[in-house]
Amino acid sequence: MTRPTTLTVTTEISLTRVADLLCCAFEGGVGYWCEIERYRKPRKPVAHVSREGHVFPHIDFPLCAGGAVVCRDTEDEDRPLMVLDLHAVKRGLALMPKVAPRHWADFIAENDDATTGDVFIQICLLGEIVYG
């Protein structure tokens, strides 16, 4: 009988914290490699951070069912357009502890910044850290 060598745990992350991370990314972190091409508006956009009900497409659309931010890689123009939607966000959150444990720890400790946001978007869209 083999003994397990790892444990799987589930962590609840509020959409407000993810919205904070998207803000760090799009308002400071990813500009050197990623550009927003367009938005896909969800049926019911919701503000995920208290901003007097104001919805910011780059932060809120990817966190709403049917919404997305469509991004272009400015460093690799042969790469097809990438879609940051709720599925990609969930995939990024699942991969981040394995791919970038230091940045994950910063996020969990609420010590995230533009670099943390950049790493998160790369993991969501590319599955790994490619730039920076």
Secondary structure by P-SEA (a helix, b strand, c coil): cccccbbbbbbbbbaaaaaaaaaaacccccccccccccccccccccccccccccccccccccccccbbbbbbcccccccccccccaaaaaaaaaacccccaaaaaaaaaccccaaaaaaaaaaacccccccc
